[in-house]
Structure formats: structure tokens, C-alpha cells
């Protein structure tokens, strides 16, 4: 079957390790099911995999891709929860939790096999392309907002780095949930787009906000950390799920954190139940993922290049 896969690790030039070509079809295994992929979306996790983060040479070649929507063996339209082993179903109690492409072959292929427990029905209101955007970036944003930040309608949130998959999702979800949303971006066009999606205001990173916020959605890391901490109300919550600009800020702002009793919460992916909640939220509200580009799988390299260059607003989707 045709697939996009990591053939080698290159920390400096990750796209040098990306290959497009033939890979074996998934082998049958008890408790697992094979899904015919209709659409899959890119995440920064795929670029990090090509750099060897979470993926070792011993696991190569590895089909990339965490997210997918497709058709199962019974003809049902489905969405995949990409965290394998979260419940212990299908893989044995001693296997650690992992995301597709770390231990198990991913979704950038004609077929993918996952534990039966990881398959959810796709709502009829969502296209395959839309549904394929949800299981990683959008699920991460959903958990950050509604589980870990604990925000409620009327609260204010700051979303750092508008344009990225998680940040874009957070803006749309927060607006739909009745929150007052502020966003940042270095690019004027992305700030304008953030406002079009529902942000009350979008400013340059580090700029003073019109008000302090109840929560910050942080995926940028070192470059925006100080601004995130300074933007919070006393008792506010900073939720971080990534550090694309680096993990070590020059100023940790510890004095402000303890004096204002701020909360710093780490967040990774989400549960199957939260993914089901996200699917229902999208169905009920009309919220749809923001898609930057749709490409056929054989043009996956173009999508990877756009992500590597930061020239995105929303998700890149690959169709099979």
C-alpha cells in the first residue's frame, strides 16, 4: 500500500528522512481492526518524529500520521483516537501508553490498524477531512480549555501563537463556548485571521492586553512564557501543551507565580471520552476545524514543507 513514512532520522533537515512509497499492509492481530483511511491530518508531532523525538532508529521505517478518519471493516464511517494503550485495551497491560507513530504504524497510508477500542463513530455532520483534524490538535485544545483550564462562559483566555493547529482550535472552541478570546501572532495576516475566527483582539507577542485573563493556552514556550504569566489574573491558570520555540524561558517568573497564586498545568492530548465530547460539540454547535490545505497523500511532502516553514493557519489534511 502507498504511504508516507520516516525512512531515516535527520535532526537538522527532517524532510530528508521523509519517503513516499510502498509499505506492507497492516497485519491482523487479535482485538485490533483495520480502517481504510479517507483523510489524515498533519501535526508538529510528525516533524518531531522525523527529527528522532519519540522515534528511534530501531523503529524505522515508520509510517507517520496520528490522526485519521475512514471506513472500518463493517462499512462504518469512523474517527480514530490516536493514543494507544490509554485504557489497556487491545495491547496488553504491560505496554506503555503511546501515540501512533511512536510504537505503532501511523495513518499516512491507505490502511491503518488500531485496537478496536480506539475507533469512534464519525458524526454524519462532519466530512472525513474535518473529522481527521480532531484527534490530536483539536482534542489537545479541548482538554486544555475545558478540563485543565476549567474556564466557563464569560471568562477571558489568551491563546499564544495564532495559526498553529492547537492555537487555532483553541480560538474557535473558546469563542463557541462563550469565552472572551485574545490571541497573539508575529504576523499581521494571522492576527487578522484570528479576529475573523472570533478573537476579541489579536496582538503581537508580548503586547499588553486590554485586560488580564483567567487562563492562557500556551504552545509556544520560551518565546511567550513571560508574557503568558504576566497576562494572568491572580489565581489564573497557564496550561501548556508544547514548546515550539524552546523549553527553557530566560525568565521563569517564579515570584509572580507564587505571589499571585497562579497555576501552571501541563496538558497532553486527551481521553477517548473527551474526543467523543469534542465530536458531539462540533456536531451540536456547527463548529468546524480550520483547514489550511487539502492535498492528496502523494503530495505529502508539500504539506510537511508548509508546516516546517510555519506558513500555515489551521490544519494540513492528506486525502487517500
Long-range contacts (C-beta under 8 A, 24 or more apart in sequence): 1-25, 1-109, 1-110, 1-111, 2-109, 2-110, 2-297, 2-298, 3-63, 3-108, 3-109, 3-110, 3-297, 4-63, 4-64, 4-65, 4-108, 4-109, 4-297, 4-300, 4-301, 4-318, 5-61, 5-62, 5-63, 5-64, 5-108, 5-109, 6-49, 6-50, 6-55, 6-60, 6-61, 6-62, 6-64, 6-101, 7-60, 7-61, 8-57, 8-60, 9-50, 9-51, 9-52, 9-55, 9-57, 9-60, 10-50, 10-51, 11-51, 11-52, 14-47, 14-50, 14-51, 14-308, 15-50, 15-301, 15-304, 15-305, 15-308, 17-50, 18-50, 18-64, 18-300, 18-301, 18-304, 19-61, 20-297, 20-298, 20-300, 20-301, 23-61, 23-63, 23-105, 23-109, 25-110, 25-111, 26-105, 26-111, 26-112, 26-113, 27-113, 28-113, 29-113, 31-89, 31-90, 31-91, 31-115, 31-116, 32-90, 32-113, 32-114, 32-115, 32-116, 33-72, 33-73, 33-113, 33-114, 33-115, 33-116, 33-119, 34-72, 34-73, 34-111, 34-112, 34-113, 35-68, 35-70, 35-71, 35-72, 35-73, 35-78, 35-80, 35-111, 35-112, 35-113, 35-114, 35-119, 36-70, 36-71, 36-72, 36-110, 36-111, 36-320, 37-68, 37-69, 37-70, 37-107, 37-109, 37-110, 37-111, 37-112, 37-320, 38-68, 38-69, 38-70, 38-71, 38-128, 38-132, 38-319, 38-320, 39-68, 39-69, 39-70, 39-127, 39-128, 39-129, 39-131, 39-132, 39-317, 39-318, 39-319, 39-320, 40-65, 40-67, 40-68, 40-69, 40-107, 40-108, 40-132, 40-297, 40-317, 40-318, 40-320, 41-65, 41-67, 41-132, 41-133, 41-136, 41-137, 41-165, 41-315, 41-316, 41-317, 41-318, 42-303, 42-304, 42-307, 42-315, 42-316, 42-317, 42-318, 43-67, 43-136, 43-137, 43-165, 44-164, 44-165, 44-242, 44-244, 44-307, 45-99, 45-101, 45-136, 46-101, 46-106, 46-108, 46-304, 46-307, 47-304, 47-307, 47-308, 49-101, 49-102, 50-304, 54-99, 54-101, 54-102, 55-101, 55-102, 59-102, 59-103, 62-101, 62-105, 62-106, 63-101, 63-105, 63-106, 63-107, 63-108, 63-109, 63-112, 64-101, 64-106, 64-108, 65-100, 65-101, 65-106, 65-107, 65-108, 65-109, 65-112, 65-318, 66-99, 66-100, 66-101, 66-106, 66-107, 66-135, 66-136, 67-107, 67-132, 67-133, 67-134, 67-135, 67-136, 67-137, 68-107, 68-112, 68-132, 68-135, 69-122, 69-126, 69-128, 69-129, 69-131, 69-132, 70-112, 70-128, 70-320, 72-119, 76-121, 77-121, 77-122, 77-124, 77-128, 78-119, 78-120, 78-121, 78-122, 79-119, 79-120, 79-121, 79-122, 79-131, 79-132, 79-134, 79-135, 79-275, 79-279, 80-107, 80-112, 80-114, 80-118, 80-119, 80-120, 80-135, 81-118, 81-119, 81-120, 81-135, 81-272, 81-275, 82-107, 82-118, 82-135, 82-136, 82-269, 83-118, 83-269, 83-271, 83-272, 84-114, 84-115, 84-118, 86-271, 86-272, 87-117, 87-272, 89-115, 89-116, 89-117, 89-118, 90-114, 90-115, 90-116, 90-117, 90-118, 91-115, 99-136, 99-269, 108-297, 108-300, 108-318, 109-297, 109-320, 110-320, 117-272, 118-272, 120-272, 120-275, 120-276, 120-279, 122-279, 123-279, 123-280, 123-282, 123-283, 125-282, 125-283, 126-279, 126-282, 126-283, 126-288, 128-319, 129-291, 129-294, 129-317, 129-319, 130-282, 130-288, 130-289, 130-291, 131-279, 132-317, 133-165, 133-289, 133-291, 133-315, 133-317, 134-275, 134-278, 134-279, 134-282, 134-289, 135-275, 136-165, 136-269, 137-164, 137-165, 137-166, 137-168, 137-169, 137-315, 138-165, 138-166, 138-169, 138-173, 138-278, 138-289, 139-269, 139-270, 139-274, 139-275, 139-278, 140-166, 140-169, 140-241, 140-267, 140-268, 140-269, 140-270, 141-166, 141-167, 141-169, 141-170, 141-173, 141-217, 142-169, 142-173, 142-270, 142-274, 142-277, 142-278, 142-281, 143-267, 143-269, 143-270, 143-271, 143-274, 144-170, 144-217, 144-239, 144-241, 144-267, 145-170, 145-173, 145-174, 145-177, 145-179, 145-215, 145-217, 145-239, 146-173, 146-177, 147-267, 147-270, 147-274, 148-237, 148-239, 148-265, 148-267, 149-214, 149-215, 149-217, 149-237, 149-239, 149-265, 150-215, 150-237, 151-177, 151-179, 151-214, 151-215, 153-177, 153-178, 153-179, 154-178, 154-179, 154-180, 155-179, 155-180, 155-213, 155-214, 155-215, 156-180, 156-181, 156-182, 156-211, 156-212, 156-213, 156-214, 156-215, 157-181, 157-182, 157-213, 157-214, 157-215, 157-216, 157-217, 158-182, 158-183, 158-184, 158-209, 158-213, 158-215, 158-216, 158-217, 158-228, 158-231, 159-183, 159-184, 159-194, 159-199, 159-216, 159-217, 160-184, 160-205, 160-216, 160-217, 160-218, 160-219, 160-220, 160-224, 160-227, 160-228, 161-185, 161-205, 161-219, 161-220, 161-224, 161-244, 162-190, 162-191, 162-193, 162-194, 162-199, 162-202, 162-313, 163-187, 163-190, 163-193, 163-194, 163-310, 163-312, 163-313, 163-314, 164-219, 164-244, 164-312, 165-312, 165-314, 165-315, 166-217, 166-219, 166-241, 166-242, 167-217, 167-219, 168-197, 168-290, 168-313, 168-314, 168-315, 169-289, 169-290, 170-217, 171-197, 171-198, 171-199, 172-197, 172-198, 172-287, 172-289, 172-290, 173-281, 173-287, 174-198, 174-217, 175-199, 176-281, 176-285, 176-287, 182-209, 182-210, 182-213, 182-231, 184-224, 184-227, 189-313, 190-313, 193-313, 197-290, 212-236, 215-239, 218-242, 219-243, 219-244, 220-244, 220-245, 221-245, 221-246, 221-247, 221-249, 222-246, 222-247, 222-248, 222-249, 222-250, 225-249, 225-251, 225-252, 225-253, 226-250, 226-251, 226-253, 229-253, 229-256, 229-257, 229-262, 230-256, 232-260, 232-262, 233-260, 234-260, 234-261, 234-262, 235-260, 235-261, 235-262, 235-263, 236-260, 236-262, 236-263, 237-262, 237-263, 237-264, 237-265, 238-262, 238-263, 238-264, 238-265, 239-265, 239-266, 239-267, 240-264, 240-265, 240-266, 240-267, 241-266, 241-267, 241-268, 289-314, 289-315, 290-314, 290-315, 291-315, 291-316, 291-317, 292-316, 293-317, 294-318, 294-319, 295-319, 296-320
